[in-house]
Amino acid sequence: MPFGSGRRSCPGTSCALHMLYLTMPNFLHAFDFSTPSNDLIDLSGTVGLTNMKSTPLEALVSPRLAPEVYK
């Protein structure tokens, strides 16, 4: 469990979740994502305490805007 639970839980959990909701959309907006073979992504998972993917994710990330914008 990433943040623990009960009395010993992480005090920064709420801050981390708020930052996730701000950072992830900015990241998704700034880059284009694709797979090396342009196939669909297999989202099947394994059984356990945490949800792990059964096949590793291979992704290509490229900037959406021109390089001059990021300087």
Distance bins in CASP14 RR format, pairs under 12 A and 6 or more apart:
PFRMAT RR
TARGET T0000
AUTHOR 0000-0000-0000
RMODE 2
METHOD distances of the structure
MODEL  1
1 8 0 0 0 0 0 1 0 0 0 0 0
1 9 0 0 0 0 1 0 0 0 0 0 0
1 10 0 0 0 0 1 0 0 0 0 0 0
1 13 0 0 0 0 0 1 0 0 0 0 0
1 48 0 0 0 0 0 1 0 0 0 0 0
1 49 1 0 0 1 0 0 0 0 0 0 0
1 50 1 0 0 1 0 0 0 0 0 0 0
1 51 0 0 0 0 0 1 0 0 0 0 0
2 9 0 0 0 0 0 1 0 0 0 0 0
2 10 0 0 0 0 1 0 0 0 0 0 0
2 12 0 0 0 0 0 1 0 0 0 0 0
2 13 0 0 0 0 1 0 0 0 0 0 0
2 16 0 0 0 0 1 0 0 0 0 0 0
2 17 0 0 0 0 0 1 0 0 0 0 0
2 20 0 0 0 0 0 1 0 0 0 0 0
2 49 0 0 0 0 0 1 0 0 0 0 0
2 50 0 0 0 0 1 0 0 0 0 0 0
2 51 0 0 0 0 0 1 0 0 0 0 0
3 9 1 0 1 0 0 0 0 0 0 0 0
3 10 1 0 1 0 0 0 0 0 0 0 0
3 11 0 0 0 0 1 0 0 0 0 0 0
3 12 1 0 0 1 0 0 0 0 0 0 0
3 13 1 0 1 0 0 0 0 0 0 0 0
3 14 0 0 0 0 1 0 0 0 0 0 0
3 15 0 0 0 0 0 1 0 0 0 0 0
3 16 1 0 0 1 0 0 0 0 0 0 0
3 17 0 0 0 0 1 0 0 0 0 0 0
3 20 0 0 0 0 0 1 0 0 0 0 0
4 10 1 0 0 1 0 0 0 0 0 0 0
4 11 0 0 0 0 0 1 0 0 0 0 0
4 12 0 0 0 0 0 1 0 0 0 0 0
4 13 0 0 0 0 1 0 0 0 0 0 0
4 49 0 0 0 0 0 1 0 0 0 0 0
5 13 0 0 0 0 1 0 0 0 0 0 0
6 13 0 0 0 0 0 1 0 0 0 0 0
9 16 0 0 0 0 0 1 0 0 0 0 0
10 16 1 0 0 1 0 0 0 0 0 0 0
10 17 0 0 0 0 0 1 0 0 0 0 0
12 18 0 0 0 0 1 0 0 0 0 0 0
12 19 0 0 0 0 1 0 0 0 0 0 0
12 20 0 0 0 0 0 1 0 0 0 0 0
13 19 0 0 0 0 0 1 0 0 0 0 0
13 20 0 0 0 0 0 1 0 0 0 0 0
14 20 0 0 0 0 0 1 0 0 0 0 0
14 21 0 0 0 0 0 1 0 0 0 0 0
15 21 0 0 0 0 0 1 0 0 0 0 0
15 22 0 0 0 0 0 1 0 0 0 0 0
15 23 0 0 0 0 0 1 0 0 0 0 0
16 22 0 0 0 0 0 1 0 0 0 0 0
16 23 0 0 0 0 0 1 0 0 0 0 0
16 24 0 0 0 0 0 1 0 0 0 0 0
17 23 0 0 0 0 0 1 0 0 0 0 0
17 24 0 0 0 0 0 1 0 0 0 0 0
18 24 0 0 0 0 0 1 0 0 0 0 0
19 25 0 0 0 0 0 1 0 0 0 0 0
19 26 0 0 0 0 0 1 0 0 0 0 0
19 27 0 0 0 0 0 1 0 0 0 0 0
20 26 0 0 0 0 0 1 0 0 0 0 0
20 27 0 0 0 0 0 1 0 0 0 0 0
20 28 0 0 0 0 0 1 0 0 0 0 0
21 27 0 0 0 0 0 1 0 0 0 0 0
21 28 0 0 0 0 0 1 0 0 0 0 0
22 28 0 0 0 0 0 1 0 0 0 0 0
22 29 0 0 0 0 0 1 0 0 0 0 0
23 29 0 0 0 0 0 1 0 0 0 0 0
23 30 0 0 0 0 0 1 0 0 0 0 0
24 30 0 0 0 0 0 1 0 0 0 0 0
24 31 0 0 0 0 0 1 0 0 0 0 0
25 31 0 0 0 0 0 1 0 0 0 0 0
26 64 0 0 0 0 0 1 0 0 0 0 0
27 33 0 0 0 0 1 0 0 0 0 0 0
27 61 0 0 0 0 1 0 0 0 0 0 0
27 63 0 0 0 0 0 1 0 0 0 0 0
27 64 0 0 0 0 0 1 0 0 0 0 0
28 61 0 0 0 0 0 1 0 0 0 0 0
28 64 0 0 0 0 1 0 0 0 0 0 0
29 63 0 0 0 0 0 1 0 0 0 0 0
29 64 1 0 0 1 0 0 0 0 0 0 0
29 65 0 0 0 0 1 0 0 0 0 0 0
30 61 0 0 0 0 1 0 0 0 0 0 0
30 62 0 0 0 0 0 1 0 0 0 0 0
30 63 1 0 0 1 0 0 0 0 0 0 0
30 64 1 0 1 0 0 0 0 0 0 0 0
30 65 1 0 0 1 0 0 0 0 0 0 0
30 69 0 0 0 0 1 0 0 0 0 0 0
30 70 0 0 0 0 1 0 0 0 0 0 0
31 59 0 0 0 0 1 0 0 0 0 0 0
31 60 0 0 0 0 1 0 0 0 0 0 0
31 61 1 0 1 0 0 0 0 0 0 0 0
31 62 1 0 0 1 0 0 0 0 0 0 0
31 63 1 0 0 1 0 0 0 0 0 0 0
31 64 1 0 1 0 0 0 0 0 0 0 0
31 65 0 0 0 0 1 0 0 0 0 0 0
31 70 0 0 0 0 0 1 0 0 0 0 0
32 59 0 0 0 0 0 1 0 0 0 0 0
32 60 0 0 0 0 1 0 0 0 0 0 0
32 61 1 0 0 1 0 0 0 0 0 0 0
32 62 1 0 1 0 0 0 0 0 0 0 0
32 63 1 0 0 1 0 0 0 0 0 0 0
32 64 1 0 1 0 0 0 0 0 0 0 0
32 65 0 0 0 0 1 0 0 0 0 0 0
33 41 0 0 0 0 1 0 0 0 0 0 0
33 57 0 0 0 0 0 1 0 0 0 0 0
33 58 0 0 0 0 0 1 0 0 0 0 0
33 59 1 0 1 0 0 0 0 0 0 0 0
33 60 1 0 0 1 0 0 0 0 0 0 0
33 61 1 0 1 0 0 0 0 0 0 0 0
33 62 0 0 0 0 1 0 0 0 0 0 0
33 63 0 0 0 0 0 1 0 0 0 0 0
33 64 0 0 0 0 1 0 0 0 0 0 0
34 40 0 0 0 0 0 1 0 0 0 0 0
34 41 0 0 0 0 0 1 0 0 0 0 0
34 57 0 0 0 0 0 1 0 0 0 0 0
34 58 0 0 0 0 0 1 0 0 0 0 0
34 59 1 0 0 1 0 0 0 0 0 0 0
34 60 1 0 1 0 0 0 0 0 0 0 0
34 61 0 0 0 0 1 0 0 0 0 0 0
34 62 1 0 0 1 0 0 0 0 0 0 0
34 64 0 0 0 0 0 1 0 0 0 0 0
35 41 1 0 0 1 0 0 0 0 0 0 0
35 42 0 0 0 0 0 1 0 0 0 0 0
35 55 0 0 0 0 0 1 0 0 0 0 0
35 56 0 0 0 0 0 1 0 0 0 0 0
35 57 0 0 0 0 1 0 0 0 0 0 0
35 58 1 0 0 1 0 0 0 0 0 0 0
35 59 1 0 0 1 0 0 0 0 0 0 0
35 60 1 0 0 1 0 0 0 0 0 0 0
35 61 0 0 0 0 0 1 0 0 0 0 0
36 56 0 0 0 0 0 1 0 0 0 0 0
36 57 0 0 0 0 0 1 0 0 0 0 0
36 58 1 0 1 0 0 0 0 0 0 0 0
36 59 0 0 0 0 1 0 0 0 0 0 0
36 60 1 0 0 1 0 0 0 0 0 0 0
36 61 0 0 0 0 0 1 0 0 0 0 0
37 58 0 0 0 0 1 0 0 0 0 0 0
37 59 0 0 0 0 0 1 0 0 0 0 0
37 60 0 0 0 0 0 1 0 0 0 0 0
38 58 0 0 0 0 0 1 0 0 0 0 0
38 59 0 0 0 0 0 1 0 0 0 0 0
38 60 0 0 0 0 1 0 0 0 0 0 0
39 55 0 0 0 0 0 1 0 0 0 0 0
39 57 0 0 0 0 0 1 0 0 0 0 0
39 58 0 0 0 0 1 0 0 0 0 0 0
39 59 0 0 0 0 0 1 0 0 0 0 0
40 55 0 0 0 0 0 1 0 0 0 0 0
41 53 0 0 0 0 1 0 0 0 0 0 0
41 54 0 0 0 0 0 1 0 0 0 0 0
41 55 0 0 0 0 1 0 0 0 0 0 0
41 56 0 0 0 0 0 1 0 0 0 0 0
41 57 1 0 0 1 0 0 0 0 0 0 0
41 58 0 0 0 0 1 0 0 0 0 0 0
41 59 0 0 0 0 1 0 0 0 0 0 0
42 53 1 0 0 1 0 0 0 0 0 0 0
42 54 1 0 0 1 0 0 0 0 0 0 0
42 55 1 0 1 0 0 0 0 0 0 0 0
42 56 0 0 0 0 1 0 0 0 0 0 0
42 57 0 0 0 0 1 0 0 0 0 0 0
42 58 0 0 0 0 0 1 0 0 0 0 0
43 51 0 0 0 0 0 1 0 0 0 0 0
43 52 0 0 0 0 0 1 0 0 0 0 0
43 53 1 0 0 1 0 0 0 0 0 0 0
43 54 0 0 0 0 1 0 0 0 0 0 0
43 55 0 0 0 0 1 0 0 0 0 0 0
43 57 0 0 0 0 1 0 0 0 0 0 0
44 51 0 0 0 0 0 1 0 0 0 0 0
44 52 0 0 0 0 0 1 0 0 0 0 0
44 53 1 0 0 1 0 0 0 0 0 0 0
44 54 1 0 1 0 0 0 0 0 0 0 0
44 55 1 0 0 1 0 0 0 0 0 0 0
44 57 0 0 0 0 0 1 0 0 0 0 0
45 51 1 0 0 1 0 0 0 0 0 0 0
45 52 1 0 0 1 0 0 0 0 0 0 0
45 53 1 0 1 0 0 0 0 0 0 0 0
45 54 1 0 1 0 0 0 0 0 0 0 0
45 55 0 0 0 0 1 0 0 0 0 0 0
45 56 0 0 0 0 0 1 0 0 0 0 0
45 57 0 0 0 0 0 1 0 0 0 0 0
46 52 1 0 1 0 0 0 0 0 0 0 0
46 53 1 0 0 1 0 0 0 0 0 0 0
46 54 1 0 1 0 0 0 0 0 0 0 0
46 55 0 0 0 0 1 0 0 0 0 0 0
47 54 0 0 0 0 1 0 0 0 0 0 0
48 54 0 0 0 0 0 1 0 0 0 0 0
53 59 0 0 0 0 0 1 0 0 0 0 0
63 69 0 0 0 0 1 0 0 0 0 0 0
63 70 1 0 0 1 0 0 0 0 0 0 0
63 71 0 0 0 0 0 1 0 0 0 0 0
64 70 0 0 0 0 0 1 0 0 0 0 0
65 71 0 0 0 0 0 1 0 0 0 0 0
END
